Amino acid sequence: MNSKVFTLGLTGGIGSGKSTVANMFARLGTAIVDTDLIAHQLTTTGGKALPAIRAQFGAAYIAADGAMDRAAMRRHVFSDPAERQKLEAILHPLIRQETEIAAQNTEAAYLIFVVPLLVESGNWKNRVHRVLVVDCDEATQLQRVMTRNGLSEAQVKAIMETQAGRQQRLQAADDVIVNEGDLSGVEARVMQLHRHYLQMAGTMREK
């Protein structure tokens, strides 16, 4: 990774609004690398991870179009932590490789990695200069995901249980954006942090 590029890890629980916040930073000219998007590219038709996924899990988890069957895989790994670890062992090294390439190619003042499992992964905190957490109440998360994805309360809770808890994320945070209700407050906080990060990035380049 380019040591002269100021980097942030943006994280938050499912339904917290990570993408909303990342898009706000992107509109200000910040470079965004979304690890979920990279994971999707790795597992879509022709993706680099597919041969290993087929070998590990079998053809039952490959859809007719040649992509990973995400619904089937989601059901499989959320019910079995050992199987989830097998999938992560395939995806995480490839995701890391792709994020390194993206970081080398950026020309923006600073770079944000959107990493849903930043706290859980253990090593991301050491790879970025600051951690930015998008936070909201767990009841808000639950309602948002049920509405957005059409999932039951039990399904959403099962996903949330595989993620770090709210307090764990807040303890890992250098900066926090609270995303409850009106987005105008979120936008103001993004602008405040953007100015702060530009200053930090400038200071780092001068060293």
N, C-alpha and C positions, 0 to 999 in steps of 0.2 A: 504494500500500500504506500502511496506517495506520502512521505512523512511531512511534507510541507502543506498538505491539505488539512484544514481543520474539519474534524468529523464529529457527527452526533449519531447516537443510536436512539431512535424514536420507538417507543413501545407503549403497550397498554393492553388491557384485557379485551377479549372479543366484545364488540359492540361499544367500545369506549370512544371511537371516532378517530382512530389513527389515520385513516385515509383522508378524512375531512381536513385534519390538521396538516397532513403532508401536502395536500393540494393547495392549501393557503400559503405554505412556504414556497411551493413550486411557482406560484403566481408572482412571488417576490424575486424570483430568479435563482432560488436555491436548487442545487442538483439533488435529485431524489433517486435512491436505489431501493426498490421494494423487494425484499427477499421472498414475499409471497408470490409476486409476479414472476420472479426468477424460478421459483419452485414449479409454478404453473407451466412455464416454458420448458422446463426440464422433463415434465411428465405429459406434455401434449404430444400429438402425433409427430414422430421423428425426434422426440426429445432425448437428450443424452442419458437420462436415467432409466429409460424404458428397458433396455436389455437386462440390466441388473434387477429391476423390479420383476420382470417376467421370470428370470432365473430363480429369484428368491421366493416369490409368492405364487407363481403359476399363471397360466393363461386366463384363469377365471377373473383376474383383476386387470385385464386388458380389454378395453371396449372394442366394439366392431370397427371403429375408425382408427384403431391402433394406439390411441391415447390410454393413459391409466384410467380405469373406471373409478372416479373419485368417490362416488357414493358408496360403492362396495368396499373400497379401501378404508373410507372413513368409518364405516360400521365395524370393520375388522379390527382396526388398530385402536379405536376408542374402547373396545371391550377387552383388549389384551395389551398391557403395557410392554411386554416382551416383544410383541409383533410391531408395536409402534417404534421401539428402539431399533428394530431391524430396518424399518423404512427410513428412519432418521440417519442411520449409518450409511445408507445409500445416498440420501439427498444432501445432508449437511456438508460433506466435503465438496460436492459439486457446486452448491450454493456459495460456499466460501470462495471457490475458484472464480466464479462469475462476478462476485462482488469485488474481488481484487482487481479484475479487469476493468470494471466500471469505475472504480476509484482512480485508477491510473489515467483514465481517459477524461476525467472531468476538468472543465475550465472555469467552473463556478467559484465564487469566493469561499464557499464551504459546502460540505456534502452531508446529507442526512441519509442514514440507512434506516429503513422502516423494518423493524425486526419484532414480530409478534411475540416470539419466545426468547427475547433477549435475556431476561432474568433467568429463565430456566436453562438456557444453553450453557451458562457458566463462564464462557470465554469471551463473549461479545463485549462485556464491560471493559475488558483490558484492550480491546481493539479500537475503541473510540475515545475521543477526548472528553465528551460529556454524554450523560444519559438524560433524555427528555421523556417524561412519562405523561401520557394523556390519561386523566383520571376521571372516573364518575362513580356514582353509587352502584353497588352490585345489582340492586333492583332495576336501575335504569338500564344496565347492560342486558339483563334478562329480557326486559320488555322490548328493547330495540332489536335484539336478535330474533326473538319470536316473531315480531312484526316483519322484519326484513327478510328472513330466510324461511318463514313458514314452519318453523320447528316447534315442537312441544316444549313445555317448561322443563320436563325431565331431560330431553335431549340437550337443551342449552346448558342446564346445570351439569350434565355429564361432561360437556366440553370445558366448562369453566373449572371443573375439578381437576382437569389435566394441566391447567395453567397455574402459574404462581398466584398467590392471593394478593388482594389489593394492598395490604400492608407491606408485603415483600417487595412489590414494585415501587412503592413510595420510598422504602428504605434504600433502594438502589438508585433513586433519582437524584440528579443534580438540579434539575428544573422540572416543574410540574405545570401542566395546563389542565384546568378543571373544565370539563365539557358537560355541563348540565344546563338544559334549557336554551336560552337565547344565545345564538352564535356570535353576536356582536362583542360580547366579552371575550370569547375565544379569539376572535380576529384582533382585538386590541392587545391581548397577551402575545399572540404570534408576532405582531409588529414590534412589541417591546423586546421580545427575545431575539428577533431578527437583527435589530440594531445592536444588541449585546453581542451576538455571535459574529457580526461583521467586525466589530472592534477586536474581539478575541482572535479572529482569523487574521486580521491585519497585523496584530502584535506578533503572532506566530510566524508570519512570513518575514517579518523584519529581523528575527533572531538568526 
